[in-house]
Amino acid sequence: METILDSDPELLARYKQEKRYQKREVILAYLREYNQRNRFEIDLLGQEPEDYSGKVVLFRKMKKEGSEELEVSIDKGKTISMKPGETFTLEIRDSKNIQICIGSSDCFDFKGERLKAIYVEISKKDGETAATATQVEKKVANFYLQRFKHIDQKRN
């Protein structure tokens, strides 16, 4: 326990003063407090804070979409094919400006926020020639992501 708390001197000092420091409930209380204080480092899973920026979650609705796969590239790097009803998550290092291109000509710029996710709906409606990428709120994206998950569970 002292090895874990070693990086938090104030918490370690309080722990050492506990009379029942070896009791399970005391250990758990200090671990909980340590986790709350150091949540940022724990969430990064060992990555340095300056190296991690956030993530982009792309999704494509199922209804009223053309059936063709769309080639999507993020910051002229990773390219994926997306069918209706698919999602894709990508961790990004520099989230200041994110460019998402669909095909070779339809590009859209988004402003990211450090350590946050941005949710982007990719769409190309039946009969339309241009595709779109629209940033949506987390709750809107989660609605569709849960729906996709539910449909996948029914299939399996």
N, C-alpha and C positions, 0 to 999 in steps of 0.2 A: 504494500500500500504506500509506503514511504517513497518508493521508486516512482510511482505514478504521480504523487503529489509534489515531487521534487521540483517540478517546473513552476509550481505555484507556492512561493515561500510563505505567504500569509496563511493560506489554507493548511499547509504542512505544519506550521507553528501551532495553529488551533487544534489540529488533529493530535499532535504530540501531547497537548495539555489535557486531552480527554482522559477521564479515569477509566472508562470502559472502551478504550480504543480498539480492542480485539473483538468486540461484540459485532455480530452480523449487521444489526440495524445501524450501528454507528458507522461501520465501513460503507454500507450502502448510502447513507445520508451524505457522507463526504464524496463518494463517487458521483452521486447525482449533482451535487454542487459543483464539483470539478467539471463535469460534462456541460453544465449550463454555462459556466464561466469560459470554457474553452470550446464551445460549440462550433465556432468558426473554423478552428483548426481540425476538429473532428469531421466536419462536413467536407472538408477538402481532401480527406483520405490521404494525407501525407504530402499533398502538393503545397508548394509555397504560395501564400496569398497573392503575390504579385504575378504569379504565373497562371492563375485561374481567373477567368472572367465571367463565364456563364454558359448558357446553352440556348440553342435554337431548336424549337419543337415544330416540325412541319407536319401538317395533316391535310388530307384531301377527303372531302365529304363523298358519300356514296350516291346520293340522289341528285338528279339533274346534271350529272357530270358526263362528259364524253367518256367512252370506254378506253380511249387510247392512253398509253403510258406517257407520262411527261418526264422529260429529262430536266432535272433540277440541279443547279450548281450553286454552291455557297462560297462567296468570296473567291471566285475563280479557282476553287480548289476541289473539294469533294463533290463528285457528281453522282446522283442517284436517279433511278427510275421510280416514278410513283404512279400507282394505279389508284382508282377510286377506292376509298376505304382504308388507305394505308397511312401509316405515320412513320416519322423518322426523327430521331433526336441526335443532335451533334453538339458536343462540348466545343466551345470556342475560347480562344486565348485572348483575343482583342475584340471586345464587344462594343467599341465606340461607334463604328459604322459597319453594318453588315449588308452585303449585296447578295441578293438571291436572284438568279437568272433562270428562266424557264425557256428551254430551247436555246437558240443562239441570239435572239433579239429582245425578248421581253425581260428586262432587268428592273429590279425594285430595290430601293435603299431603305434600310431600317436603322434606327438608332437603338443600340442595346444599352443595358444598364449593368454595371458591375455586379457580379454574383447573382444575377437574376436570369430567369428564363424569358425568352420572348416566344410567343406563339403565333405561327403564321399559317393561314389557310391558303393552300394552293388550289387553284380552280381553273378549269377550262370547260365551260358549259357546252352542251350539245349544240352544234351549228355555229358556234363562234370561232373566229380565227385567232383571237388573242387570248392568252392566258393571264391570270392575275395572281398576285401574292398580296394578301391583306393581313396586317397584324391585328389580332383579336385579343380580347381579355382572357385571362387565365380561366375564368369560370365558363366562358363560351367554349374554349378549347377542351376543357375537362369534360364538358357535356358530350362532345363528339368522341373524345378518346374513350370515355366509359362505354359509350354506345358500341364502338368498334370492338372493345374488349368483350362485351356481352355477346355480340354476334359471333366472335371467334370461339367463345366458350360453347355456344350452341352448336357450332359446326363440329367441334371435337367431341 
